[in-house]
Amino acid sequence: MSNSGEYPKRFETVLRLKDGTEIFVRPLKTEDRDKLYQMYTALSKETNYARFLIRKPITRWIVEKWTDINYRDKMALIATIKENGEEKIIADSRFYTDKETGEAEIAIVVLDTWQNKGIGTKLLQYTIKVARKMGIKALYAYISPENKRIIHVTKKLGFKAKWISESIEYKIELPLKQNKTK
């Protein structure tokens, strides 16, 4: 599979964590599939459930689909570090846009060993910024009420939560004001 859009280098950035650690954030590339698979298979069962709301292991086939990003209505940003001279993915944030509504479903996950360092918050803030620049009207996600960490983070960033009793989950939403300047 190959990405069907031109790689948006303008979305590459360095984020500084509260402890001073710098992480490199960039759009996902097709050749990242093995590193992405390594990250997802290293997640704990709890983190995997918090991200997917199901208890199934990640397969190579699923990751193959996730690396098919066109940088228009399908965007993925990864946070990486250098470990033993190799780039390692430690977080993944992505959104898929509904072409009819202009709204995008967002998802984010941070590797367990890198949680509680502010990566999720910083990466989500940056993903919101990218979505605004891309003209996305709103971001939304479905989350488990047990996922207190993401509920706290998204509330802090302005998302509003709505209880969906039929599916026993929250739908969080963040309207995005269109950014006039680039």
C-alpha positions in Angstrom: 0.0 0.0 0.0 1.1 3.5 -0.5 0.0 6.9 0.7 -2.2 8.5 -1.9 -1.3 12.1 -1.0 1.9 14.1 -0.9 3.7 13.9 2.4 3.0 17.1 4.4 6.4 17.9 5.8 4.9 21.2 7.2 3.3 19.1 10.0 6.6 17.9 11.3 7.5 19.4 14.7 9.3 18.8 18.0 7.3 18.8 21.2 9.0 19.4 24.6 7.6 17.4 27.5 7.3 18.8 31.1 10.5 16.9 32.0 12.4 18.6 29.1 12.4 15.5 26.9 11.9 16.3 23.2 9.9 14.1 21.0 9.6 14.3 17.2 6.1 14.4 15.8 5.4 13.8 12.1 2.8 12.4 9.8 2.9 8.6 9.4 4.5 7.1 6.3 3.8 3.7 4.7 7.3 2.5 5.6 6.4 3.0 9.3 4.1 -0.1 9.3 6.6 -2.4 11.2 7.4 0.2 13.8 3.7 1.0 14.3 2.9 -2.7 14.6 5.7 -3.0 17.3 4.2 -0.2 19.2 0.6 -1.5 19.1 1.7 -5.1 20.1 3.6 -3.7 23.0 0.5 -2.0 24.5 -0.9 -3.4 27.7 -4.3 -5.1 27.6 -5.7 -2.1 29.5 -4.3 0.5 27.1 -5.4 -1.6 24.1 -8.9 -1.7 25.5 -8.9 2.1 26.3 -8.0 2.8 22.7 -10.2 0.3 20.9 -13.1 -0.5 23.3 -12.6 -4.2 22.5 -10.3 -6.8 23.8 -8.7 -8.1 20.6 -5.1 -8.2 19.7 -3.8 -6.0 16.9 -2.9 -7.8 13.7 -0.5 -6.9 10.9 -3.5 -6.6 8.5 -5.0 -3.9 10.7 -1.8 -2.0 10.9 -1.4 -2.3 7.1 -4.8 -0.6 6.7 -3.8 2.2 9.2 -0.7 3.0 7.2 -2.8 3.8 4.1 -3.0 7.5 4.9 -3.9 10.1 2.2 -3.1 13.2 4.3 -6.5 14.7 3.3 -9.4 12.9 4.9 -7.2 10.3 6.6 -4.3 11.7 8.8 -2.1 10.1 11.3 0.6 11.8 13.4 3.2 9.8 15.3 5.4 10.7 18.2 8.9 9.2 17.9 12.1 9.1 19.9 15.6 7.8 19.1 16.4 4.6 20.9 19.8 2.9 20.2 20.1 5.0 17.1 16.7 3.8 15.7 13.5 5.8 15.5 10.8 4.3 17.8 7.1 5.2 17.7 5.8 5.9 21.2 2.4 7.5 20.4 -0.1 7.6 17.5 -2.8 10.1 17.0 -5.1 10.0 13.9 -8.4 11.2 12.5 -10.7 10.2 9.7 -12.9 12.8 8.2 -16.5 12.3 7.1 -16.5 14.0 3.7 -20.2 14.9 4.0 -20.0 16.6 7.4 -16.4 17.8 7.5 -16.1 16.4 11.0 -13.4 13.9 11.9 -13.3 10.9 14.3 -10.1 11.1 16.4 -8.1 8.5 18.2 -4.9 8.6 20.2 -2.8 6.1 22.1 0.5 6.4 24.0 2.8 3.5 24.7 2.5 2.4 28.3 6.1 3.1 29.2 5.7 6.7 28.0 2.3 7.5 29.7 2.0 10.1 32.5 4.7 12.3 30.9 2.3 14.7 29.1 2.7 13.1 25.6 -1.0 12.4 25.2 -1.9 16.0 26.0 0.8 17.6 23.9 0.1 15.2 20.9 -3.7 15.8 21.1 -3.1 19.6 21.2 -1.0 19.3 18.2 -3.4 17.1 16.4 -6.2 19.6 17.0 -3.9 22.3 15.5 -3.3 20.2 12.4 -7.0 19.4 12.1 -7.8 23.2 12.2 -5.2 23.9 9.5 -6.7 21.2 7.4 -10.2 22.8 7.7 -11.8 20.1 9.9 -15.1 21.4 11.3 -15.1 19.3 14.5 -13.4 16.4 16.2 -15.2 13.6 18.0 -14.4 10.2 19.6 -16.2 7.5 21.4 -14.6 6.6 24.8 -15.3 4.3 27.7 -16.4 5.9 30.9 -13.6 3.9 32.6 -11.0 5.8 30.6 -10.6 8.6 33.2 -7.3 9.7 31.8 -8.6 10.6 28.4 -11.8 12.1 29.8 -9.7 14.4 32.0 -7.3 15.4 29.1 -10.1 16.0 26.5 -12.2 18.0 29.1 -9.1 20.1 29.8 -8.7 20.8 26.0 -12.4 21.8 25.6 -14.1 18.7 24.4 -17.7 18.2 25.6 -18.9 14.8 26.6 -22.3 13.3 25.9 -23.4 10.0 27.4 -24.7 7.4 24.9 -26.7 5.0 26.9 -27.4 2.5 24.1 -23.6 1.8 23.7 -22.6 2.6 27.3 -19.9 5.1 26.3 -19.3 8.8 25.9 -19.1 10.7 22.7 -16.8 13.6 23.1 -16.8 16.5 20.7 -14.7 19.6 20.0 -16.0 22.1 17.5 -13.1 23.8 15.7 -13.1 27.4 14.7 -11.7 27.8 11.3 -8.2 29.2 11.5 -7.9 32.2 9.2 -4.1 32.4 9.4 -1.6 29.6 8.7 
